Amino acid sequence: MENEIMIKEEDKSKSAREILSDFTSIVNSYSNVFIEKERTAQIKVACENQKDMRLAEIMAEVHVNCYLISETFKDRRASINKSFEIIDKGLKENNIEYIKEGLNAVTKVVNSDPVRSWYSMNGEQRAQAIEDGSLCL
């Protein structure tokens, strides 16, 4: 009977060790989950920040493009109107040189592509164009 009691106590002791091992394993797993959760949260914040920065860059580019297009067509409209004034004057005065000059000016404006020249510039050239106010229009 004493042998049976000792075996049962050894089983209990072994069970206690297994329980302690299992508990330690659970604590370690929880710790790993917590660490991974924190790392994931940091990655999420970094991704959000990167997304916000990229959206700000895109919005800035949209504003510049809208301004460029608006100014380009405003200036082109004024140039074309001036050219037609010269053509009209040439027609009224029967002056072939005015007509020719006006038609050449209209052709030059219509054939130019200031938007393409803007996109062919690098960042430094664009910044200089904005600072100068020229924007290659």
C-alpha positions in Angstrom: 0.0 0.0 0.0 2.8 2.4 0.8 4.2 1.7 -2.7 0.9 2.6 -4.2 0.7 5.9 -2.3 4.2 6.8 -3.3 3.4 6.1 -7.0 0.3 8.2 -6.7 2.3 11.1 -5.1 4.9 10.8 -7.9 2.0 11.0 -10.4 0.7 14.1 -8.7 4.2 15.6 -8.6 4.6 14.8 -12.3 1.2 16.3 -13.0 2.2 19.4 -11.2 5.4 19.7 -13.3 3.4 19.2 -16.4 0.8 21.8 -15.3 3.6 24.2 -14.5 5.2 23.5 -17.9 1.8 24.0 -19.6 1.3 27.3 -17.7 4.7 28.5 -18.7 4.0 27.6 -22.3 0.7 29.5 -22.1 2.4 32.6 -20.6 5.1 32.5 -23.3 2.6 32.1 -26.0 0.6 35.1 -24.6 3.8 37.1 -24.4 4.6 36.2 -28.1 1.0 37.2 -29.1 1.3 40.5 -27.3 4.7 41.2 -28.9 3.2 40.4 -32.4 0.2 42.5 -31.7 2.4 45.5 -30.9 4.5 44.9 -33.9 1.4 44.7 -36.1 0.1 47.9 -34.6 3.3 49.7 -35.4 3.3 48.4 -39.0 -0.3 49.6 -39.3 0.6 53.1 -38.1 3.6 53.2 -40.4 1.3 52.2 -43.4 -1.3 54.8 -42.4 1.4 57.5 -42.3 2.8 56.4 -45.6 -0.7 56.4 -47.1 -1.4 59.9 -45.8 1.9 61.2 -47.1 1.3 59.7 -50.5 -2.3 61.1 -50.6 -0.9 64.6 -49.7 1.7 64.3 -52.6 -1.1 63.3 -55.0 -3.3 66.1 -53.9 -0.5 68.6 -54.3 0.2 67.3 -57.8 -3.5 67.6 -58.6 -3.5 71.2 -57.5 -0.4 72.0 -59.6 -1.9 70.2 -62.6 -5.2 72.1 -62.3 -3.4 75.4 -61.9 -1.1 74.6 -64.9 -4.0 73.7 -67.1 -6.1 76.6 -66.0 -3.3 79.1 -66.6 -2.2 77.5 -69.8 -5.6 77.8 -71.4 -6.2 81.3 -70.1 -2.9 82.4 -71.6 -3.5 80.5 -74.8 -7.0 82.0 -75.1 -5.5 85.5 -74.7 -2.8 84.8 -77.3 -5.4 83.4 -79.8 -7.7 86.3 -79.3 -4.8 88.8 -79.9 -3.9 86.9 -83.0 -7.5 87.1 -84.3 -7.5 90.8 -83.6 -4.5 91.1 -85.8 -6.1 89.0 -88.5 -9.3 91.1 -88.3 -7.3 94.3 -88.6 -5.5 92.9 -91.6 -8.8 92.0 -93.2 -10.3 95.4 -92.5 -7.3 97.2 -93.8 -6.7 94.7 -96.6 -3.1 94.2 -95.2 -1.8 90.8 -96.1 1.2 91.2 -93.7 -1.2 91.5 -90.7 -3.2 88.6 -91.8 -0.1 86.5 -92.3 1.4 87.6 -88.9 -1.9 86.7 -87.2 -2.2 83.3 -88.8 1.4 82.5 -88.0 0.8 83.5 -84.3 -2.4 81.3 -84.1 -0.5 78.4 -85.7 2.4 78.8 -83.2 0.0 78.8 -80.2 -2.0 75.8 -81.4 1.1 73.8 -82.3 2.8 74.3 -78.9 2.2 72.0 -76.0 3.1 73.7 -72.7 1.7 70.8 -70.7 4.1 68.3 -72.3 7.0 70.6 -71.6 5.9 70.8 -67.9 5.9 67.0 -67.7 9.3 66.7 -69.4 10.9 68.9 -66.6 12.5 67.4 -63.5 11.5 68.4 -60.0 14.1 71.1 -59.7 13.1 72.7 -63.0 9.4 72.6 -62.0 10.2 74.2 -58.7 12.2 77.0 -60.5 9.3 77.5 -63.0 6.8 77.8 -60.1 9.1 80.2 -58.3 9.7 82.3 -61.4 6.0 82.2 -62.2 6.7 81.1 -65.8 5.4 77.5 -65.6 6.4 77.1 -69.2 3.2 78.6 -70.5 
